[in-house]
Amino acid sequence: MKFKYIGFFIALLCTAVSFGQIKIKGTVKDKANVPIPGVNVIIKGTSSSAATDFDGNYVLNVPNKNAQIEFTFVGFTTKLETIGDRTEINVILEESSQTLDEIVVVGYAAVKKSDVTSSISSVKGKELQTMTVGNVTESLQGKVAGVQVTGQGGPGAQPRVLIRGISTLNLNTDPLYVVDGIPMGTSINFLSNNEIESMEVLKDASASAIYGSRASNGVILITTKKGKEGKTRFTFDLSSGMQIMNNPYNMADAEGYATIMNKAYNNSGYSDYLPNPSQYRGKTTDWWKEGIRKGTPVTNASLGISGGSDKHTFGISLNYYNSESIYGIGGWERVTMRIANDFKFSDKFKAGITLNPRYETWGAPGNWADFDKIDPITPIYKPADQLNGTENEYSIYARSPSYVWNPVAAVNRYDDYTDKYNLNTNGYLQYEPIKGLVIRTQASIEVGDEVRNSFTPDFVIDAAHEKQEINNVQKWNTTNVDWTWQNTITYSKTFAEKHNASLMIGNTMEEYNGNNLWGYGEGVPNNSDSMRELNAATKNKDSKGNSWSSSLMSYISRFSYNYDGKYYFTGTFRRDGSSKFMTNNKWANFPSASVSWRILNEGFMESAKDVVSDLRLRAGWGKVGNQGLPDAVYQSNIGQGYYVIGGEVVDTSYPSSMANKDIKWETVEDMSFGLDFGFFKNRISGSLEYYKKQTNDMLFLKQFPTYSGFPGYSTMWTNVGSMQSSGIDLLLSYKDKKGDFSYGVDLTFTTVNVKMLTLSADGEKLYGSGNRTLTVKGDEPGYFYGYVADGLFQNQTELNSHTDEHGTKLQPYAQVGDVRFKDVNGDGKIDEKDRTKIGSPWADYNVGLNLNFGYKNFDLVANFYSSIGNDIVNQNISDLYNGASLTNKVSGLEQMAWHGEGTSNSIPRLSKDDNNENFTKFSSLYVEDGSFVRMKNLQLGYTFNNKFGLDKLRISLSGQNLWTWTKYTGVDPEVAGGDPDKGDRVKGSGFGGWNYPVQPTILMGLNVAF
């Protein structure tokens, strides 16, 4: 009985509270008298708020007439109104066309955009969230001048990101990512794009030198979303759809394959390989249909809760991403959570802490190319008369004479998955004892555990070739514990109203620790799931383990000054000490300086301000470093191997790497000059920049020469050589609004020119990718190096005339229809000396075009990206066109290949023997124009404001990578190539093959806020 009175007292209390309040209503419009829906109307200093409806109307209860109401909306200037005796307050918001008041994050600070003197580009999280991607850097493609993003395709694949080209040859070329002030290395696969508030790209050394030894490839600063003062806000974002996997080639059917192979055999003087091709009509094995899914689901979802008061704000997000593989098993799944709390204890003291737990799992077969390469005649399963009933489930598949392992069998055997668990904690304390003096300490710790389990079952498909007679189980476990601690003191002061200065000093400490264990065993009693454990192995057990540690201590400082908003100067200095180097070279200094002249604020520009809204010149110089080499390279290491003596295997040891106590930092020195401009209240805006940077003391992993007495595979890290990059970045932007219609166009344009200045010795040649690329002094690094394919011999006359001065044939084994290789040096023979530059993997230009339109509640976004002037090595040419192999070929190859004078000048005649080495010689036959234009994203959305009891409801339909124009005949023109683990990231660039393509994707989106 007593509980029924509780409701009465609560109602009475609420009535009493509301009785003392004042009801305020009104309308919010823009200068064109158009209502603005979704404006936040907040009682300043409280969490009480409302939002305008579709017609711009709001209603809000305020406590008294002294209260103040704040009106805020993205793209408009915030307005503050005091209640007084009014009960209706109508507001006109002005568009915030003066983007120079925006806050831009720089290293260890945040400043007004108008105070930036370096080359920094900022992208808001809202722009990144129009795409559904696993790695947020894919959303950057084409949006920032000077940044080249090459997608890699495949679940969990990390794109390659280059900021103003390459700065090193042997080390990783990816930039440093700094999340909420904490350096996180060169990968952000762990971060959902729904968590991001903004990204700042530090493109030149004057901007990035504050990060010193790890900034040579540029720095990308990421600010995640935090809670904001006001009512508790719930958001839910969902994007779900299908990735479309189209077969990049039209492969021959069984009859066509037989016809092609017979032609190749006949041209080489042999009888038919598969007599009577018509017998295979209608009997094609459709491997692609059997093993590759046409569409694979992809899902990106995020749930967020944020809000708070003037004393405490909070933000919580739960994010989920899942991209399934094309095989029906495996893929990439990621769950992340971010819990951010910020506390303001007083006007002088505040603190915050962020927790970021996350989980990832990945793994999928990688043999999709085999579904095209295997012949179309072999059945998937062995015929019943070839089975004796003793086979296990993995031995019932048919063997192909093409020597391509049965891909359906390989997928069904696959069992190799990785689980990764991480927890990152980031906290700060900030104290401002007097106005302008800020003391801040920030610390972060990350704990991670990665477990990979692999099982290879026993099977026998073919006793001679395709088998695994003894099963095996493997397990890898890698753990890491990393921490950072940063301390800064900043003092900012304005003197005599026109002199504005700021000084920051501080230090940082970082330590990275890890260990790994590996276990191996064979002879598991059976292939069942429950037995796939190390303990179940019965023979040949083995294990290995290792641990590592590295640390970095740094001292940092920044001084900035501007006079009367006209003349700006910023100088930074960082001194780094790394455990990766010995005493003599442990420490290095990284200074920078930049200046800016804001011409617009000069008196003589007063009459032009109606037209010119921004005009500024910038110049910057700085030094940054690269220490991205293995730990403790100053130590010599012993490798383990074996040698057969007298028929017995003997364990051996050898010097695998030699110490270099003189190893030191790789440094990059650069300068840049920029012009920023804006016209007509920044409806037209942009920037033009020229940059030039030089890398010195490049870190190389060199092999010892055999005459040194060490094995030829012994290596040593050393500093040799220098390289130079230069180019232009251009950004043009136009934005305007006419009544209910708004639109914007952004164009980015980038050029990069790179060349080697010096190597360790004059005339030295550095080869890469199996001696198919070359790096020499005075030319771009890693260019394609091979023979020149000078068309095909069309007739006997052309063949007979390809001779030396004595009439000796340069290609004695060639026949009409074979490749004519060019005698480049004119010495009368075709040999290694005729190899030359046959292409370049580096683009001349990168262009991005970003369009956005809005009409009432409709919005449309279109993003395009283009790479122009680069070449790609299409390694698939041998698989698709070479009659010497038994793999399947493209449909109609017998007509595409040379089969008579004038029928082709690019695809050689079909031949089983290939005595002319048409395909075994690496030549320009493989090099194709890699230029492309791709529509990255097309999204149409509609927003319901204040409908269905929600503040916001938006639905969208989008397509990603829907259209690509290119002359490249390979799988996908977005090719990075190279293996950073082998020091071949740059020297192996531009090699395309059966690379996993960037897939077209169709998605439905839902965004809810209440």
N, C-alpha and C positions, 0 to 999 in steps of 0.2 A: 504493500500500500504506500509506503513512504516514498518509493521511487517515482510514483506518478506525479509527485509535486516538484520533482527536479526540473522537469520540462517547463513547468509554470515559472519557476524562478529564473531559469535561463532566458525564457522569452521576455520576462519583465526586465532583466538586466539589459538585454539587447535593445529593448524599447527605450530604456533610459539613456543608453549610449547614443542611439541614433537620434534621440530627441535633441541632443546638444549639437548635432552636426548640421552643416549647411550643404544643401544640394545644389551642385553647380552643373550646368549643361552648356553646350555650345557646339560650334562647327569649326573644323580645321580645313582650310583650303590653301591652294598655292596662289601665286601671284596672278595666274590666269583665271582665278575664281573657280578652279576645278577642285571638288572635294578630294581629300586624301584619306583613303581607308588604311587602317592598321597603324595609325600614329599612337605611340605610347604616351599616355597622359598620367604623369606620376606626381603624387604629393611629395615634394622634396623632403628628404630626410626620413621617409617612411617606406614601407613595402606596399602601401596602398596605391593602386593604379587602375586604369581602365584603358580601353583601346577604341579608336574611332571605328564606326561601322562603314558599310559600303558607301554611304552618303556623307561620310566625314563627321558624323555626329557622335557625341560622347555624353555620358552622364557620370558624375563622380561626387561622392560624399566627402566633404572636407571637415576637419575638426573645428576650425574657427576662421575668422576673417583675416587673421595674420598669416595664414598658411600660404605657401607658394606652390604653384603648379608648373611642372616642367613638361614641355612638349618636345618629343624627340622622334625622328624618323630618318632612316638611312638616306643619304643624299641631300638632306636639308639641314639648315642651320638650327641648332637647338634654341628654343625660346622659353623664357621664364616669365611667369605672370603672378603678381600678388593679388589675392582675392579681394580684399577691401570690403566694400559694401555691395559688390556685384554678385548676381546669381547666374548670369549668363556671360560667358567669355568666349568670343569668337576670335580665332587666331588665323593670321596669314603667315605661312612658313615660306622662307626664301630658300631657293635651291643653293646648296653648298657648292657652287661652281668653283669656288676658290679652294681647290684641293691641296694647296700648299699648307693649309692648316691641319692636314691629316698627320697622324703620328706614325712615324716609321721606326721600326726596330733596327738598331745598329748593335755592334758588339758591346755587351755589358751596359746597354743604355737604350733609351728611346727618345727620339727628338722629333721636332716638327719637320715636315717634308721641306719646308722653306729653308731650314738650317742645314740640310744635307749638302756636303761638298764633294762627296765621292760618287762613284758609279753604283747606285743601288736601285734595283727594280722591285716593286712591291706588287703582290697579287693577293687579293682578298679571298678568304676561304669560300665565299659564295660563288666565285668564278670557278673554283676547282671542283665544286660539288655538283656541277652539271653533268659530270661524267661518272660512270661506275667503273672503278678501276681498283685493282689490288694494291698497286703502288701509286701513291699520289703524284709522283713526278711525271707519270703519263699525262696527267691533266695539265702540266706545264707546257706541253709541246705546242710551239707556235705562239705562246702568250708573252714570252719575254725575249726581247732582242738580245742576242749574244748567247742564248742558251739553246743547245742542240740536244734533243731527247730522241733516242732511238729505241723503239719498243722491241721487246724480245719475244713476246708471245708465250703461251703456255702458262699453266697455273703456277703462281708464285715466282715467275721470272722477273728479274729486276732490270728495268731499262738502263741503258747507258746514258749518262748525263755528262755533257761537256760544256763547260763555261768558257767561252771565248777560245775554243779549240783545245789542243793538247799542250801540256806543259812538261811531259816526261815520256820516256820511252819504255822503261821496264817496270814501272810501278803502276799501281791502280790510278786510273784517271778520273774517278768519281769525286765529286766535291765532298766537303765536310758538312754534315748535317748537325745543326745545333737546335735542340728542342727545349723551349722555355729556359734558355740560357745554359743548357748542359750539352756539351759535345757528345754526340751519339754515334760517331763513326761515319762510314760511307754507305750505309743502307738504312732506309726507313720503311722497309716492308712491314714493320710492326705497327705502323700508324695508319689509322683510318682517315680518309679525307673528310669525314663528317666531324672529326675532332679539331679541325684546323680553323683558326681565326684568320691568320694571314701568313704569308711566306715572303721573306725578303731575300733577294739574291744579291750577294756581295760580289760584284764582277771584277773589280780591280783591286790592286794591292793596297791602295790608300784606304779602301773600305775593309779589307779582310786581314790586314797586317796585325790587327789586334788579336788574331788567332794564330799568328806566328808560324810555328813549324808544321802545321797541318793544313795550311790555307793555300797551297800553291795551285790547287785545282779549283779554287773558288770556295765560297761558303754559302750555304742556304740556311737562313734562320727561320725557324718555325715557331709561331706562337699558337698555343692551343686555346680552345674556348674556356672561359672562366665564367663564374656566376656574376650576375649584374644586379645592382640594387633595384628592388621592385618586387612585385608580386611573384610568387612561385610560378614558374612557367614550365610546361611539359611539351616536349616535342617528340615526334616520331617520324622518321624518314625511312622509306623503303623503296628500293629499286630492284626489280627482279625481271629476269628475261632469259633469253637463249642466245648463246654464242653459236654461230653457224660455221661449221667446218666443211668447206667446199673442197673437192679434190682439185688441186692446182693444175693437174694434167689430165688430158683425155688419153688414157692408156689403151693399148690395143687389146681387142678381145682374142679369144683362143685362135680363131681362124686367121686374124690379122697378124698375130704373133708368129704363127707358123710360116706365113708368107714372108714376113720380114726376115726371119732367121734363115729360111731357105735361100733368100736372095743373098744374104751375107755369105753363106756357105758356097753358093754357086759362084759368086764373084771371086772367091779364093780357090776355085778349082775343085770343090768338093761336091758330093752328091747332096740331095736334100737332107736337111736336119730332121724335118718332120714331113714325110711324104704325104701328098694328098691333103692339103690344108682344109679342104671343104669337109673332111670327116669330123672336124672340130666345131663345125657350125652349130650354134645353139648349146654348146657344151662349155661355155666360159665359166670359170670359177671367179665369182665377183668377190674378191678378197676385201675390197673397200667396204662394200655393203655389209659383209659379215662382221668386220672388226671395228669400223669407225662409225661413231654416231654422227648423224647429220646435225643435230643440235644438242648442246650441253647446257644445263642450267647454270646461271650465275645469280647470286643474291647478295645485296649489300643493304644492311639494316642498321638503324641506330635509334636508341631511345635515350632522351636527355631530360634531365630535371635541373633547373637552375633558379636562382633567386637570392633573396637576402635583404638585409637592411644596411643602414650606414655603418653598422658595426661588424657585420659578418655576411659574406656572400659565399655561395656554394654553387658548384656545378658538377653534376654526375652524368656520365654517359656510358652506355653499354652498346658495344658495336660488334656486329657480326658480318663476316664476309665468307662466301663459299663459292668456289669455282671448280666445278667437276671436270674430270678429264674426258677426252674424246673416246676413251676406250670402255667406258662404263664402270671402271674401277679407279679408285684414287682421285687425286686432285689436290686442292689446297683449301684449307679451312682455317679461319682465324677468329678468335674471340678476344676482344680487348675491353678493358674498363678503365675509365679515368675518373678519379674522385678528387676534386680540387676544392680546397677551403682557404679563404682569405679572411683574416681577422684584423680589424682596426681597433686597437685597444684605447688609443687616444690620438690626438692630432700629431703626436710625435712617434708613436710606436705601432708597428703593424707586422704581421707575420702571415705565413701561408704554408700549406703543405699539399702536395699532390701525390696520390698513389696511382700507379699504372700497372695493374696485373694483366698479363696476356698469355694466351695459349695459341699455338699453331700446330698444325699437323699437315704433312705433305708427302707426296710420293705418287708416281704414276709411271707406267711404261714409257719408253722413249723411242719406240720402233715404228712410228707411224709410216715412215718412208718405205718400210718393207712391204706394206700393203699395196704399194704401187710397183715396187721392184720385183717382187716374186712373179714367176710366170703364171699366166692365166689358165694353164692346162692342168697343172697339178691340183688334185682335189684337196679339200681341207683335212679330211680324215682318210686313214688307210682303208682300202676296200676290205670287206669282211673276210675274204679268202686269205688276206695277209695277216690276220690276227689269230693268235693261238690260245687266247684266253688268259695268258699269264701277264699281259701288259698292265702296268698301273695306269691311272687316269691321265698321266702326262705323256704316255707313249703310244697313244692311239692315233696320232696325227701323221699326215703324209709328208714325205720328204721331197723337196723340189730339186731337180737337177741344176737349177740356177745357182745353187749354193747359198741362196738366201734362206735363212732359217724360217720355218713356218711361223708367221707373225701371230696367228690366232693362238697357237700353242704357247708362244712366248708370253702373250698377255695373260693367258690362264695360269701360267707358272709364276707370274710376278708376285713377289712378296718382299717389298723393300720400302719401309715407311719410317718417317721421322716425326717425333713429337718434341715440341719445345715449350718450356715453361719459363716465364720471366716475371720478375717483380721489380719495378723501378720506383723508388721513393725520392721525391725532390722537395726540399723545404727551404724556406728563407726566413730571416729576421731582418727588419729594417728599422732604423732609429734615426730620427731627425731632431737632434738636440736644439738646433737653432734653424731658422728659416734658411733654406738653401744648402744646408750641410746634411748629407745623407750617408749614413753608415749602414752597409748591407753585408750580410754573410749568407751564403747559399751553399747547401750541400746536397749531394745525390749519391745514392747507392743502388746498384743493380745486381741482382742475383739471378742467374740463369742455369737451366739444366736442359741439355739436349740429348735425346736418346734415339738412336737409329737401330732398327732391327731388320735383318735381312735373312731370308732363307731361300736356298736353291735346291729344289727337289731333285731326286734321281729320276732319270728317264732315258729311254733309248728309242729315238725315232729312226735313226740310221746308225748302224753299228760302226761305220767308218767316220762319219762326220758329225751328225747332229745328236749329241748325247751328253749326259752327265751321269757317269756310272755310280758315283758316290755323292750323296747329298751333303750339304754343309750349312751351317748356321753361323751368323756373325752378329756381333753387337758392338756398337760404339756408344760411349757415354762421355759427353763433354760438359763440364761445369765451369762457370765463371763468376767471379765476384769483383766488380769494378766500382770504384768510388771517385768522386770529385769533390773538391772544397774550394769555394771562391770567396774572396773577401775584397770589398771595394769601399773606398771613401770618395764621395763626390761633393764638390762645393761649387755652387752656381751663384752668380751675383751680377746685378746690373749696376753700373756706376754712371753717375751723371746722366742718367736716362738713355744714353746712346751706346754705352760700352757694355757689352754682354759677354761674360766670360764664364767658362766652366772648366774645372780641373778634376780629373779622376785618377786615382792611383789604387793599386791593388795587387794581389797575388793569387795564383791558382795552384792547386796540387791535384794530380790525377794519378791513379794507380789501377792497373789492369792485371788480374790474376786468373789463371785457368789451369785446368788439367784435363787429360783425356785418358780413357782406357779402351782397349780393343780386345775382344775375345773371339776365338775362332774354334770350330770343332767340326768333325766329319762323322759320318756313319750314324746319323740319327735313325733309330729303329724303323720308323715309317714317316710318311709325309703328312700325317694328320696335323691339324692346327695346334692341338694340345701338346705335341711333341717338339715343336719348333723352339727349343730352348737349349742354351749352352750345356746345361747339365745332362741333356739327353744324348749329347754326342759321345761316341764310343772310341774315337781314334783321332790321331793327329791334332790334338788340342794345342792351342797356341794363344799367347796373350802378349800385349805390349801396352805401355803407358808412358805418359810424359806430362810435364807441367811447365808453365811459363809465367813470367811476370815482367812487366815493364812499368815505368813511372815517368812522370813529367812534372817538373816544377817551373813555374813561370812568374815573372813580375811584369805587370802591365800598367800603362798610363795613357791618358788622353788629355789633351788641352784643346779647347775650342774657344774661338773668339769671333764676335762680329761687331761691326761698328754701324749702328743706326740702320740695321737691316740691309746694308749695301755691300759691305766687304767682309768676307768670311775666311777664317783660317781654322783648320783642324790638323793637329799633329798627334800621332800615336807612337808608342814605343813598347815593344815586348821583348823580353829576354827569356829564352827557353833553355832549360837544362834537361837532357834526356838520358835515360839509362841505356839507350841503345848505342851510345858512343863512349869512347874512352875519355880520360881526363882532358887531354889536349883539345879535343873537339866537342866536349860535352855541352858547352854553352854556345849559343848563337844569338845575335841581335837582329830584330826585325822592326825597322823604323818605317814611318810613312808620313807624308804631308800632303795636304790638299788645300786649294784655295777656290773661292767662288766670288764672282762679282755679279750681284743682282742689279742689272742695269735698269730694270723697271723702276726702282726706287730713287733713281737720280732725278734731280729737278728738271733736267731738260726732257724727261720722258712724261712730264705731267700732262701735256696736251695730247699724248698718244694713248693714255690709259683707257679711253673709250674703245680702242681697238686692241691694244696690246695688254694682256692680262698677266703675262709672265715672260721675262726675258733674262736669261742668266748664263754666264760663262763659267765653266769649271775646268780645273786642271788638277791632276793628282799624280803622285809618285810614291812607290813603296817597295818593300822587299818582303817576301813570304818564303816559307820553306816547305820541305817534304822530308818526312822521316818514316814514310810508309814501307819500311823494309822489315824483315824478320828481327826478332829480339836477339841481342847479343851476337851480332855478326862479327864482332871482334874476337870471337872464340873459334877455334878449329874444332871440327866435328868428325867423328868416325862413323862411317857407314858400314852396314852389314850386308854380306852377300854370300855366294857359294861358288865353288869351282869343282869341276869333275876331274878327279885324279885316279887313274887306274880303275875307272868304272864306278868309283865311289864318290858320293857328294860330300865335299868338305866345306865346313863353314869358314868364311873369310872375313877380314876387316880391311877397310881401306879409308884413306883420307877423303871424305866426301866434300868437305868445304874447308877452306883455309882462312886463317885469321887475317884481318886487315886492321891493325890498330890505328891507322891513319884515316879510317873512314870518317866522313863528315856529312853535314847537311847538304841536301840538294836545295838550291835557292833559286827563286824567281824574282827578277826585278822588272817592274813594269811602270809605264806611264800612260796616262790617258788625258784626253781633252774633250770636253763636252759642251754642247749648247742646248739649253732647255728653253722652250718657247710655248706660249699660249696666246690665243687670239679670241676676241669676242667672248669674254668671260669664260675662257677655256673651253669653249665649244670645239675649237681646234687647238690641239696641243701635241707635244711630242718632244723628242730629243734626238740629237745627232752626236755620236761619239766616235772618236778615233783612238785606238789603243795600240800599244806595242809592248811586248814583254819578251824577256830573255831569260832562259834557264841556264844556270851555270852549275858546274860540278855535278852533273847528272849521275845518278846511282845506277850502276850496271852490274849485272851478275855475269862475270866473264869466266870462260873456261881456261884452265891452264894449258899451255902448249905442251905437246908430248915431250919436247926436249927438256922440259923443266924437271923431269924425273918423277912427276906426279901422274897418276892416271889421267887420261884425256877427259874423263867425266868429272874430275875435281873442279870445283868452282870457287870463286872469291868475289865478294862485293867490293866495288871500287868506284871512285869518282872520276869520270872522264867525260869530256865533250860538253857542248852547249848547243842550244837551239833557240830559234826566234819565231815568235808569232806576231802577226799584226792584222788589223782589220777595221771594219766599220760596223757599228750598231746603229740602227735607225728605228725609231718608233714614231708613228703618225696615228693620231686619234681624232675622231670627230664624233661629237655627241650633241643631240639636240632633241627638243620636244615641241610638238605642234598640237596643242589641244590634248586629245586623248592618245595621240600617237607619239611614241618616243623611239629613238633609234640611235645606234652607235656603231662605229666602224673602227677597228684597231688593226693596223698593219705593222708587222715587225719584219725587219730585214737585217741579215747578218752576213758579213764576209769574214773569212779566216784564211790567212796565208801563212804557212809554216815552212821553215827550212832549217836544216842542220848547219850550224856555223862551224863547229869543230868536232873532231873525234879524237881518240887517244893518240892517233898517228895519222899523218898525211897519207891519203890513199887507202885508209882502212875501210873495209866493207863489212857492214853488219847485216846478216841474213836473218830472215824470219819465216815462219810458216813453211817449214820444209824447203828452205832456200828459194821460195817463190816470191819473196819480197826482199827489197834491198834498201838500205839506208846508207847514204854517203854524204860527205861534206858538200854543201851548196845546193842540195835538193831537198824536197819534202821527204820526211821519213816514211818508211814502210811502203814505198810504191811497188806496184806489181812488176816483177822482173822475169822475163821469159823470152821466147822466140816470137817473131812477128809472122803471123799467118797471113800470107799475101794472096788470099783467095785460093781457088782450086785450079788444078790443071784441067782445062776444058777440052783439050785435044792433044794429039800426039806431037804436033808442032811445038806447042807450048812446053810440053814435057822435054822434048829433045833440045830445046833452046836454053833450058835452065842448066847451064854448064859453066865451068871455069874457062879461063882464057885458052886452055888446051883442048877444050871440047869434052872434058870429063864431066859426067853428070854429077850435079851437087847432091842429088837425092837418088842414088842408084836403085833403091827398092820401090820408088814411087811408081804409080800407075795413073792413067788418066782418071780424074775424079778425086785424087788425093790432095792433101793440103800442100801448097807451095810455101816453103819456109824461106824467109828472106835472108840473103847473105849480107848482114848488116855492115860488117867491117870490110867487105869486098875482098877477102883473102882467098876466095875460090873454094871454100868449103863451109859446110854447116856444122858448127860445133859450139861448145860452151861460150866461145868468144862472141857469138852472135846474139847472145841473150842481151836484152836491153829493156828500157822502161816501156811497158805496154799498157799502163793505166795507173790511176790514182784512186784510193778509197776516200779521199777527202773532198767534200763538196765545195764548190765555188761560192754558193749562196744557200742560205736557209731563209725561208719566207713563211710567215704566219699571217693568216687573215681571220679575224674574229668579228662576227656580226651579231648584233642583238637588236631585237625589235620588241615593242610593246604596244598593245592597243587595248585600252581599258583593262580587263582582267586577263587578257591573253599575253603570253610572252613567247618569243621564238629566239633560239640561240643556234648559230652555225659556226663551226670552227674548221678551218682548213690549214693544212701544213704541207710544205714543199721543200724538198732537197734537190738542188740543181747542180749538175756538173761533176758528180762523183761517178766512179766506175765500180762494178761489182764483178767478182769472179764467180761465175755460175758453174759450180762444181758438178751439178747434175747433168751437164751436157754429156759426159761420158756414159752415165747410166742410161740416159734416154735415147742417145743416137749411135752409140758404139756397138756395132754388130759383133765385136769380138767377145762380148760377155753374153751370158745366157739370161740375163735379167730382162724383164718386160720392157717394151719400147713404146714411145708415143704412137698413137694410132695414125696410120697412113705414112709411116716413116719411109716405106719403099718408094713413095712418090716425092716426099720432101727431100730425101737424100739425093745426091748427084746420081743421075742414071742416063746421062747423055748430055752432049754439049749444050750449055745454056740453061740446064734444068735447075742448077743451084750453084752458088759461088760461096756458100758458107757451111753447108752440111756435107761432109765428105761422103764418098760412095760407101755403101755397106760392105764390110769386109770381116771375115772371121779372124784373119791373122793380123791385120793392121801392121803390115811390115814397114810401112812408112812412118809409123808412130804418130798417126794423126791425133790420137787421143792420149798417148802416154807422154808426149812432149808437152810441157806446160807452155802454152802460147796464147796469143791474143784471140785464138778461137774461143777461149773460155771467158774473155773479158767483154762485158756488156755495159751499156749506158745504164747507170743506176738511178737516174733522175726520176722523181715521182711527185705527183700531187695527190693528196689524200684528204677526203672529207673525214675529219676526226670525229665530229659530233654534230648531230642535228636533233634539236629538242624543241618540242612544242608543249607549252604548259598553260593551264588555266587555274586561276586562284579564286576561291570563294572566301570572302572576308566576313567574319562574324556571322557565319551561317551554321546551322545545325548545332548551335551551342559552342562553336569553336572560334578561337581568334583567327585561325587561318586553316584553310584546307586547299591544298594544291594537288592537282593530278597532272601527269605528264606522260608523253610518249616520246621516246628517243631512239635514235639509231647511231651506233658508233662504227667507224671504219666501213661505212656503207659503200664507198666508191673510191677507187684508186686508178689513176692514170699513170702508166709507165710503159717504157719500151723493154724493160727487163723481163725476160722470159722465165725467170726462176720462180721460186715459191712465193717470196715476199721481198720487196725492195728495201724494207727496213732491216738492214743488216749491220750489225756491229762487228761480230767476229772477234777473234783473238782470245787468248786465255790468260787472265791476269795472274793466275796461280803459277803459270810458267814464264812470267815476265814477257808475255807475247801479246799484251793487250793492244798495243799500238802497231807493232811490227806484223801482227796477224789480222789487222782490220780489213773489212771489206770482202771477206770470203763467205759467199752464200752457198747454201747447199740445201739439204733437207731440213732447214731451220724451221722451227715451229712458227707458223704464220700468225700475224696479228689478225684476229678473227672479227668478221662483222658481227654485231650484237644488236638485238632488238630488245628494248626494255620498257616496262611500265613503271612509273614512279608515283609515290604518294608521300606528301609532306603535310603533317598535322601539327598544329600548335594550339594550346589552350592553357 
